[in-house]
């Protein structure tokens, strides 16, 4: 009888550990999804601000290459060429 109870206890412990690990993985995946949505929302807001600005705004990377430009900056560039 003791062996049976010990087997039940071990099985329950393994099951609890498995369920805990699955819950932690699901929680991490959910947190990543929330962070992705927040980042998309922030990027959308920044894009709206840049597009609405009347001044030309552009960004450069460390190599001096343009990484973004708002519509005003693009129309200024067209005037230069």
Biopython code that builds the backbone (N, CA, C, O; Angstrom):
import numpy as np
from Bio.PDB.StructureBuilder import StructureBuilder

atoms = [
    (1, "UNK", "N", (0.819, -1.200, 0.000)),
    (1, "UNK", "CA", (0.000, 0.000, 0.000)),
    (1, "UNK", "C", (0.863, 1.266, 0.000)),
    (1, "UNK", "O", (0.512, 2.258, -0.639)),
    (2, "UNK", "N", (1.987, 1.230, 0.713)),
    (2, "UNK", "CA", (2.870, 2.397, 0.780)),
    (2, "UNK", "C", (3.450, 2.691, -0.604)),
    (2, "UNK", "O", (3.547, 3.856, -0.991)),
    (3, "UNK", "N", (3.836, 1.658, -1.356)),
    (3, "UNK", "CA", (4.384, 1.853, -2.691)),
    (3, "UNK", "C", (3.363, 2.530, -3.604)),
    (3, "UNK", "O", (3.718, 3.397, -4.402)),
    (4, "UNK", "N", (2.118, 2.139, -3.487)),
    (4, "UNK", "CA", (1.059, 2.728, -4.305)),
    (4, "UNK", "C", (0.893, 4.212, -3.991)),
    (4, "UNK", "O", (0.779, 5.036, -4.898)),
    (5, "UNK", "N", (0.880, 4.550, -2.693)),
    (5, "UNK", "CA", (0.755, 5.956, -2.287)),
    (5, "UNK", "C", (1.964, 6.762, -2.745)),
    (5, "UNK", "O", (1.832, 7.907, -3.179)),
    (6, "UNK", "N", (3.144, 6.152, -2.643)),
    (6, "UNK", "CA", (4.354, 6.842, -3.094)),
    (6, "UNK", "C", (4.296, 7.069, -4.605)),
    (6, "UNK", "O", (4.683, 8.131, -5.091)),
    (7, "UNK", "N", (3.819, 6.083, -5.335)),
    (7, "UNK", "CA", (3.666, 6.213, -6.794)),
    (7, "UNK", "C", (2.681, 7.346, -7.123)),
    (7, "UNK", "O", (2.935, 8.143, -8.026)),
    (8, "UNK", "N", (1.577, 7.416, -6.406)),
    (8, "UNK", "CA", (0.592, 8.479, -6.602)),
    (8, "UNK", "C", (1.225, 9.838, -6.318)),
    (8, "UNK", "O", (1.031, 10.785, -7.080)),
    (9, "UNK", "N", (1.977, 9.938, -5.231)),
    (9, "UNK", "CA", (2.635, 11.211, -4.875)),
    (9, "UNK", "C", (3.631, 11.634, -5.942)),
    (9, "UNK", "O", (3.688, 12.808, -6.308)),
    (10, "UNK", "N", (4.420, 10.685, -6.444)),
    (10, "UNK", "CA", (5.408, 10.999, -7.482)),
    (10, "UNK", "C", (4.692, 11.434, -8.759)),
    (10, "UNK", "O", (5.089, 12.410, -9.396)),
    (11, "UNK", "N", (3.637, 10.710, -9.130)),
    (11, "UNK", "CA", (2.868, 11.059, -10.324)),
    (11, "UNK", "C", (2.261, 12.453, -10.198)),
    (11, "UNK", "O", (2.297, 13.240, -11.144)),
    (12, "UNK", "N", (1.706, 12.752, -9.031)),
    (12, "UNK", "CA", (1.113, 14.078, -8.804)),
    (12, "UNK", "C", (2.179, 15.159, -8.875)),
    (12, "UNK", "O", (1.929, 16.226, -9.436)),
    (13, "UNK", "N", (3.349, 14.917, -8.327)),
    (13, "UNK", "CA", (4.439, 15.900, -8.345)),
    (13, "UNK", "C", (4.897, 16.164, -9.784)),
    (13, "UNK", "O", (5.103, 17.313, -10.173)),
    (14, "UNK", "N", (5.055, 15.093, -10.567)),
    (14, "UNK", "CA", (5.470, 15.240, -11.968)),
    (14, "UNK", "C", (4.409, 16.001, -12.758)),
    (14, "UNK", "O", (4.727, 16.876, -13.564)),
    (15, "UNK", "N", (3.151, 15.659, -12.516)),
    (15, "UNK", "CA", (2.060, 16.341, -13.197)),
    (15, "UNK", "C", (2.033, 17.821, -12.831)),
    (15, "UNK", "O", (1.843, 18.665, -13.706)),
    (16, "UNK", "N", (2.217, 18.147, -11.564)),
    (16, "UNK", "CA", (2.244, 19.548, -11.126)),
    (16, "UNK", "C", (3.402, 20.306, -11.767)),
    (16, "UNK", "O", (3.238, 21.444, -12.208)),
    (17, "UNK", "N", (4.577, 19.671, -11.817)),
    (17, "UNK", "CA", (5.741, 20.317, -12.427)),
    (17, "UNK", "C", (5.508, 20.560, -13.918)),
    (17, "UNK", "O", (5.866, 21.613, -14.445)),
    (18, "UNK", "N", (4.908, 19.584, -14.589)),
    (18, "UNK", "CA", (4.609, 19.715, -16.020)),
    (18, "UNK", "C", (3.609, 20.838, -16.261)),
    (18, "UNK", "O", (3.786, 21.662, -17.159)),
    (19, "UNK", "N", (2.561, 20.859, -15.451)),
    (19, "UNK", "CA", (1.547, 21.901, -15.605)),
    (19, "UNK", "C", (2.129, 23.277, -15.306)),
    (19, "UNK", "O", (1.795, 24.249, -15.983)),
    (20, "UNK", "N", (3.000, 23.371, -14.294)),
    (20, "UNK", "CA", (3.631, 24.645, -13.967)),
    (20, "UNK", "C", (4.504, 25.123, -15.125)),
    (20, "UNK", "O", (4.471, 26.298, -15.488)),
    (21, "UNK", "N", (5.287, 24.209, -15.704)),
    (21, "UNK", "CA", (6.152, 24.570, -16.828)),
    (21, "UNK", "C", (5.323, 25.044, -18.019)),
    (21, "UNK", "O", (5.668, 26.040, -18.656)),
    (22, "UNK", "N", (4.230, 24.337, -18.326)),
    (22, "UNK", "CA", (3.357, 24.744, -19.434)),
    (22, "UNK", "C", (2.727, 26.106, -19.168)),
    (22, "UNK", "O", (2.618, 26.929, -20.076)),
    (23, "UNK", "N", (2.313, 26.344, -17.928)),
    (23, "UNK", "CA", (1.719, 27.637, -17.580)),
    (23, "UNK", "C", (2.745, 28.755, -17.719)),
    (23, "UNK", "O", (2.412, 29.843, -18.187)),
    (24, "UNK", "N", (3.986, 28.501, -17.318)),
    (24, "UNK", "CA", (5.040, 29.509, -17.441)),
    (24, "UNK", "C", (5.337, 29.800, -18.909)),
    (24, "UNK", "O", (5.543, 30.954, -19.283)),
    (25, "UNK", "N", (5.359, 28.761, -19.743)),
    (25, "UNK", "CA", (5.602, 28.960, -21.180)),
    (25, "UNK", "C", (4.474, 29.755, -21.817)),
    (25, "UNK", "O", (4.720, 30.641, -22.636)),
    (26, "UNK", "N", (3.238, 29.442, -21.446)),
    (26, "UNK", "CA", (2.095, 30.177, -21.981)),
    (26, "UNK", "C", (2.110, 31.622, -21.506)),
    (26, "UNK", "O", (1.769, 32.531, -22.263)),
    (27, "UNK", "N", (2.501, 31.833, -20.270)),
    (27, "UNK", "CA", (2.585, 33.192, -19.735)),
    (27, "UNK", "C", (3.651, 34.000, -20.477)),
    (27, "UNK", "O", (3.437, 35.167, -20.807)),
    (28, "UNK", "N", (4.793, 33.373, -20.736)),
    (28, "UNK", "CA", (5.862, 34.058, -21.473)),
    (28, "UNK", "C", (5.410, 34.399, -22.892)),
    (28, "UNK", "O", (5.690, 35.490, -23.389)),
    (29, "UNK", "N", (4.714, 33.469, -23.540)),
    (29, "UNK", "CA", (4.219, 33.718, -24.899)),
    (29, "UNK", "C", (3.202, 34.852, -24.896)),
    (29, "UNK", "O", (3.207, 35.693, -25.794)),
    (30, "UNK", "N", (2.346, 34.880, -23.908)),
    (30, "UNK", "CA", (1.352, 35.952, -23.791)),
    (30, "UNK", "C", (2.021, 37.297, -23.547)),
    (30, "UNK", "O", (1.629, 38.303, -24.136)),
    (31, "UNK", "N", (3.032, 37.318, -22.679)),
    (31, "UNK", "CA", (3.760, 38.563, -22.426)),
    (31, "UNK", "C", (4.432, 39.073, -23.693)),
    (31, "UNK", "O", (4.435, 40.277, -23.951)),
    (32, "UNK", "N", (5.003, 38.165, -24.488)),
    (32, "UNK", "CA", (5.634, 38.563, -25.749)),
    (32, "UNK", "C", (4.603, 39.138, -26.709)),
    (32, "UNK", "O", (4.869, 40.130, -27.388)),
    (33, "UNK", "N", (3.436, 38.525, -26.769)),
    (33, "UNK", "CA", (2.382, 39.019, -27.656)),
    (33, "UNK", "C", (1.931, 40.407, -27.231)),
    (33, "UNK", "O", (1.708, 41.273, -28.076)),
    (34, "UNK", "N", (1.796, 40.625, -25.931)),
    (34, "UNK", "CA", (1.400, 41.943, -25.420)),
    (34, "UNK", "C", (2.468, 42.973, -25.751)),
    (34, "UNK", "O", (2.145, 44.083, -26.173)),
    (35, "UNK", "N", (3.728, 42.623, -25.566)),
    (35, "UNK", "CA", (4.819, 43.554, -25.881)),
    (35, "UNK", "C", (4.853, 43.889, -27.366)),
    (35, "UNK", "O", (5.088, 45.038, -27.740)),
    (36, "UNK", "N", (4.617, 42.874, -28.227)),
    (36, "UNK", "CA", (4.575, 43.141, -29.671)),
    (36, "UNK", "C", (3.460, 44.121, -30.022)),
    (36, "UNK", "O", (3.655, 45.031, -30.827)),
    (37, "UNK", "N", (2.290, 43.927, -29.412)),
    (37, "UNK", "CA", (1.168, 44.832, -29.675)),
    (37, "UNK", "C", (1.473, 46.247, -29.180)),
    (37, "UNK", "O", (1.151, 47.223, -29.858)),
    (38, "UNK", "N", (2.087, 46.360, -28.010)),
    (38, "UNK", "CA", (2.445, 47.680, -27.494)),
    (38, "UNK", "C", (3.473, 48.359, -28.398)),
    (38, "UNK", "O", (3.397, 49.566, -28.631)),
    (39, "UNK", "N", (4.426, 47.589, -28.903)),
    (39, "UNK", "CA", (5.433, 48.146, -29.807)),
    (39, "UNK", "C", (4.785, 48.608, -31.109)),
    (39, "UNK", "O", (5.106, 49.685, -31.612)),
    (40, "UNK", "N", (3.883, 47.809, -31.652)),
    (40, "UNK", "CA", (3.171, 48.210, -32.871)),
    (40, "UNK", "C", (2.376, 49.495, -32.634)),
    (40, "UNK", "O", (2.365, 50.389, -33.480)),
    (41, "UNK", "N", (1.720, 49.581, -31.493)),
    (41, "UNK", "CA", (0.932, 50.773, -31.158)),
    (41, "UNK", "C", (1.837, 51.999, -31.058)),
    (41, "UNK", "O", (1.498, 53.069, -31.563)),
    (42, "UNK", "N", (2.976, 51.842, -30.413)),
    (42, "UNK", "CA", (3.931, 52.948, -30.284)),
    (42, "UNK", "C", (4.476, 53.353, -31.649)),
    (42, "UNK", "O", (4.583, 54.542, -31.950)),
    (43, "UNK", "N", (4.819, 52.366, -32.475)),
    (43, "UNK", "CA", (5.317, 52.672, -33.817)),
    (43, "UNK", "C", (4.267, 53.399, -34.648)),
    (43, "UNK", "O", (4.588, 54.342, -35.372)),
    (44, "UNK", "N", (3.013, 52.962, -34.546)),
    (44, "UNK", "CA", (1.932, 53.634, -35.269)),
    (44, "UNK", "C", (1.783, 55.084, -34.817)),
    (44, "UNK", "O", (1.588, 55.980, -35.638)),
    (45, "UNK", "N", (1.876, 55.308, -33.516)),
    (45, "UNK", "CA", (1.765, 56.665, -32.983)),
    (45, "UNK", "C", (2.914, 57.542, -33.477)),
    (45, "UNK", "O", (2.702, 58.687, -33.875)),
    (46, "UNK", "N", (4.121, 57.001, -33.447)),
    (46, "UNK", "CA", (5.279, 57.764, -33.932)),
    (46, "UNK", "C", (5.128, 58.090, -35.418)),
    (46, "UNK", "O", (5.451, 59.194, -35.857)),
    (47, "UNK", "N", (4.635, 57.124, -36.181)),
    (47, "UNK", "CA", (4.447, 57.348, -37.612)),
    (47, "UNK", "C", (3.419, 58.454, -37.841)),
    (47, "UNK", "O", (3.619, 59.309, -38.703)),
    (48, "UNK", "N", (2.321, 58.451, -37.081)),
    (48, "UNK", "CA", (1.304, 59.497, -37.211)),
    (48, "UNK", "C", (1.891, 60.871, -36.902)),
    (48, "UNK", "O", (1.626, 61.843, -37.610)),
    (49, "UNK", "N", (2.684, 60.941, -35.845)),
    (49, "UNK", "CA", (3.300, 62.223, -35.463)),
    (49, "UNK", "C", (4.247, 62.703, -36.563)),
    (49, "UNK", "O", (4.207, 63.867, -36.961)),
    (50, "UNK", "N", (5.099, 61.797, -37.050)),
    (50, "UNK", "CA", (6.047, 62.181, -38.097)),
    (50, "UNK", "C", (5.335, 62.604, -39.378)),
    (50, "UNK", "O", (5.717, 63.587, -40.014)),
    (51, "UNK", "N", (4.302, 61.860, -39.749)),
    (51, "UNK", "CA", (3.581, 62.180, -40.982)),
    (51, "UNK", "C", (2.824, 63.499, -40.874)),
    (51, "UNK", "O", (2.651, 64.197, -41.872)),
    (52, "UNK", "N", (2.375, 63.843, -39.674)),
    (52, "UNK", "CA", (1.596, 65.072, -39.496)),
    (52, "UNK", "C", (2.482, 66.314, -39.335)),
    (52, "UNK", "O", (2.009, 67.441, -39.483)),
    (53, "UNK", "N", (3.737, 66.107, -39.039)),
    (53, "UNK", "CA", (4.627, 67.254, -38.828)),
    (53, "UNK", "C", (4.818, 68.016, -40.134)),
    (53, "UNK", "O", (5.020, 67.415, -41.189)),
    (54, "UNK", "N", (4.754, 69.344, -40.055)),
    (54, "UNK", "CA", (4.955, 70.176, -41.236)),
    (54, "UNK", "C", (6.417, 70.300, -41.609)),
    (54, "UNK", "O", (6.744, 70.585, -42.761)),
    (55, "UNK", "N", (7.297, 70.090, -40.650)),
    (55, "UNK", "CA", (8.733, 70.169, -40.904)),
    (55, "UNK", "C", (9.243, 68.842, -41.456)),
    (55, "UNK", "O", (8.696, 67.780, -41.163)),
    (56, "UNK", "N", (10.289, 68.923, -42.250)),
    (56, "UNK", "CA", (10.913, 67.713, -42.757)),
    (56, "UNK", "C", (11.701, 67.037, -41.649)),
    (56, "UNK", "O", (12.563, 67.654, -41.023)),
    (57, "UNK", "N", (11.410, 65.800, -41.416)),
    (57, "UNK", "CA", (12.103, 65.033, -40.382)),
    (57, "UNK", "C", (12.594, 63.741, -41.018)),
    (57, "UNK", "O", (11.840, 63.039, -41.692)),
    (58, "UNK", "N", (13.877, 63.438, -40.791)),
    (58, "UNK", "CA", (14.427, 62.198, -41.300)),
    (58, "UNK", "C", (15.438, 61.668, -40.299)),
    (58, "UNK", "O", (15.951, 62.412, -39.463)),
    (59, "UNK", "N", (15.717, 60.384, -40.392)),
    (59, "UNK", "CA", (16.681, 59.755, -39.495)),
    (59, "UNK", "C", (17.770, 59.061, -40.277)),
    (59, "UNK", "O", (17.557, 58.575, -41.387)),
    (60, "UNK", "N", (18.940, 59.026, -39.671)),
    (60, "UNK", "CA", (20.095, 58.381, -40.287)),
    (60, "UNK", "C", (20.606, 57.276, -39.367)),
    (60, "UNK", "O", (20.516, 57.377, -38.143)),
    (61, "UNK", "N", (21.146, 56.220, -39.978)),
    (61, "UNK", "CA", (21.789, 55.197, -39.164)),
    (61, "UNK", "C", (23.249, 55.578, -38.936)),
    (61, "UNK", "O", (23.674, 56.657, -39.349)),
    (62, "UNK", "N", (24.011, 54.721, -38.295)),
    (62, "UNK", "CA", (25.408, 55.036, -37.977)),
    (62, "UNK", "C", (26.290, 55.140, -39.215)),
    (62, "UNK", "O", (27.403, 55.662, -39.140)),
    (63, "UNK", "N", (25.804, 54.648, -40.354)),
    (63, "UNK", "CA", (26.559, 54.755, -41.602)),
    (63, "UNK", "C", (26.147, 55.969, -42.425)),
    (63, "UNK", "O", (26.646, 56.169, -43.532)),
    (64, "UNK", "N", (25.240, 56.777, -41.890)),
    (64, "UNK", "CA", (24.794, 57.962, -42.601)),
    (64, "UNK", "C", (23.707, 57.689, -43.620)),
    (64, "UNK", "O", (23.380, 58.561, -44.426)),
    (65, "UNK", "N", (23.140, 56.484, -43.596)),
    (65, "UNK", "CA", (22.063, 56.142, -44.531)),
    (65, "UNK", "C", (20.715, 56.495, -43.917)),
    (65, "UNK", "O", (20.493, 56.300, -42.722)),
    (66, "UNK", "N", (19.826, 57.011, -44.742)),
    (66, "UNK", "CA", (18.494, 57.390, -44.271)),
    (66, "UNK", "C", (17.718, 56.150, -43.870)),
    (66, "UNK", "O", (17.634, 55.184, -44.629)),
    (67, "UNK", "N", (17.148, 56.181, -42.667)),
    (67, "UNK", "CA", (16.344, 55.054, -42.186)),
    (67, "UNK", "C", (14.860, 55.368, -42.242)),
    (67, "UNK", "O", (14.037, 54.457, -42.336)),
    (68, "UNK", "N", (14.504, 56.658, -42.183)),
    (68, "UNK", "CA", (13.111, 57.056, -42.338)),
    (68, "UNK", "C", (13.061, 58.513, -42.746)),
    (68, "UNK", "O", (14.000, 59.270, -42.502)),
    (69, "UNK", "N", (11.977, 58.896, -43.358)),
    (69, "UNK", "CA", (11.741, 60.295, -43.724)),
    (69, "UNK", "C", (10.239, 60.511, -43.775)),
    (69, "UNK", "O", (9.502, 59.689, -44.319)),
    (70, "UNK", "N", (9.797, 61.611, -43.212)),
    (70, "UNK", "CA", (8.354, 61.892, -43.269)),
    (70, "UNK", "C", (8.024, 62.533, -44.617)),
    (70, "UNK", "O", (8.933, 62.902, -45.361)),
    (71, "UNK", "N", (6.740, 62.669, -44.938)),
    (71, "UNK", "CA", (6.353, 63.222, -46.242)),
    (71, "UNK", "C", (6.946, 64.606, -46.518)),
    (71, "UNK", "O", (7.316, 64.901, -47.654)),
    (72, "UNK", "N", (7.039, 65.452, -45.500)),
    (72, "UNK", "CA", (7.608, 66.791, -45.721)),
    (72, "UNK", "C", (9.072, 66.704, -46.131)),
    (72, "UNK", "O", (9.515, 67.449, -47.005)),
    (73, "UNK", "N", (9.815, 65.817, -45.519)),
    (73, "UNK", "CA", (11.224, 65.643, -45.884)),
    (73, "UNK", "C", (11.342, 65.111, -47.302)),
    (73, "UNK", "O", (12.235, 65.513, -48.048)),
    (74, "UNK", "N", (10.454, 64.218, -47.673)),
    (74, "UNK", "CA", (10.494, 63.674, -49.038)),
    (74, "UNK", "C", (10.190, 64.751, -50.070)),
    (74, "UNK", "O", (10.824, 64.788, -51.125)),
    (75, "UNK", "N", (9.216, 65.639, -49.783)),
    (75, "UNK", "CA", (8.920, 66.686, -50.759)),
    (75, "UNK", "C", (10.035, 67.705, -50.830)),
    (75, "UNK", "O", (10.261, 68.298, -51.885)),
    (76, "UNK", "N", (10.741, 67.924, -49.724)),
    (76, "UNK", "CA", (11.913, 68.824, -49.766)),
    (76, "UNK", "C", (13.005, 68.226, -50.627)),
    (76, "UNK", "O", (13.675, 68.943, -51.369)),
    (77, "UNK", "N", (13.191, 66.926, -50.537)),
    (77, "UNK", "CA", (14.204, 66.252, -51.334)),
    (77, "UNK", "C", (13.873, 66.371, -52.818)),
    (77, "UNK", "O", (14.772, 66.554, -53.639)),
    (78, "UNK", "N", (12.583, 66.267, -53.174)),
    (78, "UNK", "CA", (12.167, 66.390, -54.571)),
    (78, "UNK", "C", (12.485, 67.770, -55.097)),
    (78, "UNK", "O", (12.836, 67.922, -56.267)),
    (79, "UNK", "N", (12.368, 68.788, -54.246)),
    (79, "UNK", "CA", (12.654, 70.173, -54.676)),
    (79, "UNK", "C", (14.140, 70.366, -54.953)),
    (79, "UNK", "O", (14.516, 71.215, -55.761)),
    (80, "UNK", "N", (14.985, 69.585, -54.288)),
    (80, "UNK", "CA", (16.432, 69.731, -54.451)),
    (80, "UNK", "C", (16.929, 69.102, -55.741)),
    (80, "UNK", "O", (17.988, 69.478, -56.244)),
    (81, "UNK", "N", (16.187, 68.160, -56.277)),
    (81, "UNK", "CA", (16.642, 67.447, -57.486)),
    (81, "UNK", "C", (16.010, 67.979, -58.722)),
    (81, "UNK", "O", (16.286, 67.489, -59.817)),
]
sb = StructureBuilder()
sb.init_structure("model")
sb.init_model(0)
sb.init_chain("A")
sb.init_seg("    ")
for serial, (resi, resn, name, xyz) in enumerate(atoms, 1):
    if name == "N":
        sb.init_residue(resn, " ", resi, " ")
    sb.init_atom(name, np.array(xyz, "f"), 0.0, 1.0, " ", f" {name:<3s}", serial, name[0])
structure = sb.get_structure()
